[in-house]
């Protein structure tokens, strides 16, 4: 299993870091046998698994449940658990309760969106022995404030703010940083300036690593086609054809056969 020290070594060696987001034991079992470096249990589980229209409905209990499932499926992988909406805005006690649940469920660290106003809590979490990964750019928990899922940092002022926040996260002791939906140029500058690894999603090729949701890279949602996404399988079609073939064989009594029957 990798550690935060290994990710630092990978950055120094210019060795790209691969991260995949998943939420359950069966897919985690596949990832456990894969070459990917780490797994993110993201609060996007609220949307992908629970059908919500944003990540805001994720709770600490929900995150702990899915972290536990992923850990059971992937005992050999480094796992990042997302801190859910408002968990770091309601005081240290609530924040540490969320951290406690997520870490005891099997995470190796927690990921926190944004930094302004979180400084004391981030520092406290790190001083408590829990590694923290930051997250800047498009921060889905702030979707209403941002006016939707839009690229961040295209204008100079916002770009400078994202850069400033990245430096602040490093100063606070974050061991890595996710950069989501920002211009390639900004992702490149931040990656070059920071000593900690950057993990991009829609942040260009020059970040220290990349992350995609498993269902997205497998093409499971044929209607979800953001600019940053590359699909490596037409999973929607493959699954649909297999399910329909099963249905057809059942209706025609071609399944089960003698082979699948007990004597």
N, C-alpha and C positions, 0 to 999 in steps of 0.2 A: 504494500500500500504506500502511495505517495504521502508526503507530509508538506507542511508549508515551507520547510527548508528545501525540499526537492523542487518546488515551484520557483523559488528564488534562484536555485542553481540552473534551472531550465532557462530562465530569463538571461542570466549571465552567459550561458552557452548559446544563446539565440536559438534555442530548441522550442518550437511552437507547442503550446499547451492545448489539448483538446478536452472540451467539456460538453456533456450531453445532459439535458434536462429530462428526468423521468419521474414517475410518481407511484409506481407499484412494484410488487415483488417479481411478477413474471417478466416484465421488461428489464428490470434490474438484473435478473439472472443472465439475460443475454449480454447486457453491458458488462457484467462481471467477467465474462469470458472474452470480452473485446479488448482492443488495445487502447481505448480512450483513457485519459489520465484521471478524470474525476467526474462525479455526477452531481448535478444541482437538482435538489428537490425545491422547485420554485413555487411561489404563491400563485403562479399561473395555473396551478392545479385547480383553483376555484373555477377557472374558465374551461380548461381542457377536459377535466374529469367531472366536475360538478355542474357544468352548464351555465355558470354565471356570466354576466356580460362584462365583468372587470375583475381585477384581483382583490378588490376592496373587501369582498365577503370572505376571504380567507381568514381563519382564526388560528390561534396558537395550537389549539387542540387538533384542528385539521392538519396543520403542518406536522405536528408530532406523529399523528397517525400515519401519514404518508412517508415521513422519514423512517419510521419503524419498519414499514413494509419494504422500502428500498434497501435498508440495511440488511434485512433478512435475505433479500435476493442478491445483494452485492456485498458480501462480507469483506471483500478484498479491495474495495475502492474507497477513495477519499470522497466524503459526502459533505456537500454544502447545504445547509438548511436556511430557507428564507425566513426572516423576521416579518410577520404579517403587518397589515395596515394598522397604524397608530400604536403598535406595540412599543415603540421607542419614544412616544410623545406623551405618555401618561405616567411618567415618573420612573425612577430606578426600580422600585419594587415590582411594578408590572412588567417592565422590560426584563428584569432578571428572572421573573416567573416564566416568561416566554422562552428565554434562553435555556433555563433549566429543563423545560419540557422537551425542547428541540434537541438539546445535547444528549439528554438521557434516552431519547428515542434512537440515538445512533449517529447523529451528525458529528463531523469533525470540526465544524466551524459554523458561524452564522453569517448571513449576508444582510446588509442594511442599506436601504435606499436613502440617498441624499446625506448631508452632513450638517448643514447649518441648523443649529438648535439641538443637535444630537451629541455635541462634543462631549459633554460630561458623561453621558450614558455610554457612548462608544469607549471612552477612556476607562470607565468602570468595568465594562464587559471584558476588555482586553486585560486589565489589571487583575481580573478574577480568573485569568487563565484560559479564556476562550478566544480563539482567533476570530478576527472580523474581516470579512471581505466587503468592500464598498461597492456602490452602484450609482453611477451618474449618467447624465444625458437624458434620454427618455426614461423616466421613472414611472412605471405604470400605476403605482399607488397614488400618484399626483395627476392622473389623467384629466380630472375635472379642472384642475388649476392650469394645466398645460393646454387645455382646449382640444384634447383628443390625442390620438397616437401619431405624433408628428416628429419629424427630424428636429433635433435640438442643436443649437450652436452654429446655425448658418449666418447669423449676424454677429458682428464683432463683440458687442457687449455680452451676449449670452455665451459666446465662445470663451471670452476671458473669465467669466464666472465659473464655467465648467472646469477650466484649467486651474483656477484658484482653489476650487473645492477639491480637486484631485490632489493638490499639494497638501491641503489641510488634512485629508484622510491619511496620507502618508505620514505626516507629522504626528497624528494621533496614534499611529501604530498599526493601521490596517495592513494586512499582509498581501493583499491583491485588490484589484479594482475591475468591476465590469463596466464597460462603456457601451451604451446602447443607443443606436440610431443617431450618430453624430457624423459630420463630414469626415472623410478619409484623412484630410489634412490635419484636423484637430486630433483625431485618434493617433496619428503619427507623432505629432508634437508631444502629446501627453506621455506616450509610450517612451519616447526618447528622454524626456525630462525626469520621469519617475524612476526610482530604484526598485519599486515593487512591480510585479507583473500586471499587465492589463489583459483582460479577456473581452474581446469584442463580439457584439452582435449588431451587425449593420454599422460597424465603425472602421471598416477598411481592412486591408491585408496586412498592415504594418503593426497591429497590436500583437502582444506576446502570445495570444491564444484566441480561440474562437469557441462560441457556445451556440447550440441550436437545440430546440425542443425535439425529442425523439419522434413524436408524431408528425412534426413538421418536416424533418429531413427524410422521413419515410413516405411523405406525400399522402398522409391519411385524411387530410381535409382538402378536397379538391378546390374549395372556394377560397382558401387562405393562401394568397400569393403575394406577400410583401416583397418589396424590391430587394431586400437583403437575403431572401431565402433561396437556397438551392436545394432541390429535392433529389434524393439519390435512389428513389424507388417510387413507382406509381402504386403506392400501397392501397389507396382507395379502390382502384380497379382490381388489384390482385385479391384483396379481401372480399370484395363484392362478388367477383366471379367464383371464388371458392365457395362462398356461402350459397350462392344460387345453384352451383353444381350439386352441393349437398342436398339442397331442397329438391332439386330435380330427381336425384337418385332415390330419395325417400319416397317421393310421389310415385315413381315408377317401380318401386320395390327392388331397386338395384342395390340398395344398402339397407340393412346389413346383408352380407352374403354368408355362405358357410364359413368362410375364413374368419369373419368377425362374430361368429356364434359359438356358444358353449354346448358341449355334449355331456 
